Amino acid sequence: MDRRTVLAIALMGGVMFIYQTFLAPSPVPPVEQAEQTQSSPATEHLDRSPSDTRTYGSTENETTEEFSGRSDIGGIPNTEAGVAMDASRRADVGIAKISASPAVSIDKQLYRTTLDPRGAKLPAWQLTNYTDKEDALVNLATDPAGLMRMSLITDAGRIDLSSLPFEAVRVGPNVSQLTTTTSSGLIIELRYEFVDEYTANIDLWAKGTVPGRRNAELELEFPTPLPDVEKIRQLDERSAAALVMIDDKLHKETVHKKKPGWSNHREGQIRWAGVRSKYFIAAVIPTEPVAGVFDADVPTTAGRVRTRLSIPITEEPSQAIQFSLFAGPMQHDLLSSRGVGLESAIDLGWKVIQPFSRLLMICMAWLHRFIPNYGVVILIVSIVTKLVFYPLTRKSMQSMKGLQDLKPEMEKVNERYKDDPQAKQKAIFDLYKEHKVNPVGGCLPMLVQMPIFVALYNVLANSIELRKEPFFLWISDLSVPDNIATIFGMPIHVLPILMGVTMLIQQRLTPTDPRQAALMYIMPIMMLFFFYTLPSGLVLYWTISNVLQIVQQVITNRESRQQLAAA
């Protein structure tokens, strides 16, 4: 094998190795079950059946007495970290006489949710077309506070809506109006409209005079990252992130790297903010970009990042704060249709690679309209990619073969001018010119293809379209490694082994300097190690590409022998 070929292959492998090792986050320890299920006293206090319509005190004094013994206010734990974070914003607002209405169930084509008037919460948000590791419907709302928590922040303190009972009126098949009144006379009205494509449109009015209203804010909070729903938990852990789009720029905070005490604060024109896992996202989208504040922090447990968006509240009571809550799959077309850059939440590689990644996603989605098997789609993409780059690949192979044929002549030049470097360099270039050989011809075509290879890596490794999609036989999920058996605790993945064998055959067919013969065996082993835990869809593509490369190499070698025979 020519040195330049080795350099090109090593560079390609190095780029992917660096991406996987340093850019793709490593897994984190599991969160203790107790920490996942622990609820604050306020949440437990409000945990009643939907039919419970008990009045929260008939007078202001009774209300005050009812809440006076609580160890936290607004559902925030009275921990050291919680006190440090919210001591300046707490307030026991009290609740006027009002009864909580029964929960409202919403059943849309793509999702099912429940609206609980006890806190205006969304305690369930199930996606009807996706299942989790237990083959149950994916539920993005697993925190006691629901999918999203809302609070009003004033100079006088904090009003946590999740601790208030609301009276709900269903004004349409998918529209509910919720109302509550605090003891200070503040009337809070909410209007939920559940629409298609995993979205709820929410309007909020705060009517009445309260201390500090001039500086009031609406805080929208995702209390925890999205739940782990993949069979391989590390997939969600490595991808979990808090996200915000400010001034058309995405800011991403990877969850697993964050330790207790970490926090981040950003301000600007916010288009959306949210949290994501490997394949799903929940995001708040203001109707118009708003001058708001984005905060993320880890109050207690490592990896449990809290994400908050604060929006200023107008002093005009009749003017509502309007925003949408999107919670669904990270499908590129679906997210881009929102028109706010939500699709940037999908990892499609470096900025220069993203156009290639988007093009590949569009092509694969178009092919899938006619071919319902994504494994076959990957097969077609592999063949088309090889055909498109065949002229470059052929030129690369011919250049490598030409350099290999010139080695005897070059050794003579090295011996003849071993004491005169300048004369040796000139003689070598004259040799290249005479035989019409480009010394970088074997490497440059491979580098030109690098953007496509990296784009394919990102698309096949991060596309939700491949999630739980079978190919054939034992390959039942193209988004995870194929597993045919487990021996002594070690999973046996067949596709990476086949890929290593095809690479070894390819290396043996490639003209190789005897002094570099050891690399012929080292490279397949390195690539086998690197690809062993990657998604089977990506390994399938690489294996098919190797088989096609073998065919190209056989054709090139045959042409070379025919040319030598003719000479």
Steps between C-alpha positions, in 0.01 A plus 500: 500500500627848414585729791255764381219245500590398853505868598157559346344196668660588831371855466145377432512261791658766719227753426228250593694380804547857628133576440381188682751525783518872573196664339247231586451506878572200717237329714424603855410292804131418538294735710379344820140391489429688818616822340290437191179444693543739788232770508483814704256529790292743297463247222399229745253739661322548167511135389130420505274313265345697210160479668618679815331842501580593857521876557841637597380694805193719520676811626835662463587407860418133440715505188794646685467243775486216249829593338686625809648161588658425162875452470504657154306756302392460139619140480871587542679264741626664817854375433822695533524537123132590470525768767806648336327512163156631588523670840468842340194406297278299736157611614204328663231658283199320651196378309150639495194279520499280190458133413725300268315349202547141378788421263443535127620230257610598151533233231659627178611292204872530583495541878292461815519731796322587823433850629478502879334815645683437827795711394408537131745216441554250220573180698507282187611557141500176302608465136270255325747403223803429720571242768761495775737228624206316658299526175255736670412835345778757546397736781699824509338619826629300797581774753245562783475862380394379157662560166539873568467715813379862492566772760439873530801689636449843657702723732276375780577134436419197295159354413540138397200411287561129553393545865170675417158340435329624182142489388492356149237548230521312173401750231568274203610147407865595545477829692483547878480819704646496856455767767621554856517791744765559763427654840659823382232531232713399203294317241697255288339369182643236269377383164627170363440410135627154402575483129658246269872432460578460870410860594302684764438873455485676837377851590543647850338806655595644841222742603509713811741710701779326687814644662789501256284444193696763311797259492303176470613205288353172386741214566461186289702211636590147398581362848712206374644364175271287287467138621723221371288295260762313294597138565865608502483766769828659398336624179277736697766586758756602239251716309304662785536878480345834595456718193417860418489690170608862556534741209503212248784324683454168678654462847521142625590382849568127515336368815732219607804726538336723757568463873300632799545875529538556126286772344477697178325828425428651157294796381385613158228462239387146574330302223461178699641308796469141610650163579574197285599135521640283221194515278242721677469864597274721713520873431326827584451720194385863553258622235756768415869512597509655845766683701522242775738317731619141476627326812624145550643354818567182696368559854568158655569189292760484222342485157159626620504830316205736553413720200309829538381776268386831653275733296410854619129552576333808361324739739191486279268236658309440177814405309584128514838333490481258209728204436494142375619182664642248254580148625570232244753323277800674348396454139676755280199588281270525801734728695592720205129560427483701826711770333703586812812289447377214719662252258844617614445285811589195284872424493592525132871567542712809465350802328685431174367141500136582578391579140621155390324339796171674419526396135554139600203508739277639224616233256449217750152626595407521129623145434310370803175619345545225238711249696361430849822333625769744618764226472430483126508882489848493656603240242383726215670805654825301522480399132408850381779657707754259350375569147517877552855481630613222267703730270688642800548155653622355169745785458625444854552128438678564171727754665587257779571227244715740298704595804541134586632427148749789530655374823792319326584815306472717809732270693758542224461881520541489878817296466643717221441835676522394863754772571321775303145562637416776251602291198309202641183706542525632143559151359197362686273775368632441148415133548145591603464726198637246257262227614208742558462409867362742759666438840189628686256335262436211738427716801315806369192319359449328834519832685242649263258226608554564871205746543260236363645227722472718812147610400398136458643425843287773662183418310512124558601539865236763594195450277188407693371346177735204563381452860357147542506453121588140401701393196494119480574190706671598827528873418184619675598860580722710273555763771692265735775239454377170358515230766471131416606358837683572824797289611641541851330838524644624170249580221582350161447753221520337157505802269824652639670161458381478139621856446846409635518197268404708194761761593766229530410366153512854364845556650633178349384607153661843530861540376710503816860574581636186672646723770147616586339155493436509876259791450287273283398315816511789748248724319214243486550424870490872587185556295335189651569636848367846408182375327412224747257708708370730226142479363448210262367736231836678489698174505275362225583797280875461560490125434314546171746774402790263567343231278455753218857621553621140460318477167660827386843380607460173308403695185796739541747213552365322193540813287853543627593142403350547155703819449820322603424210266438739211830679566 
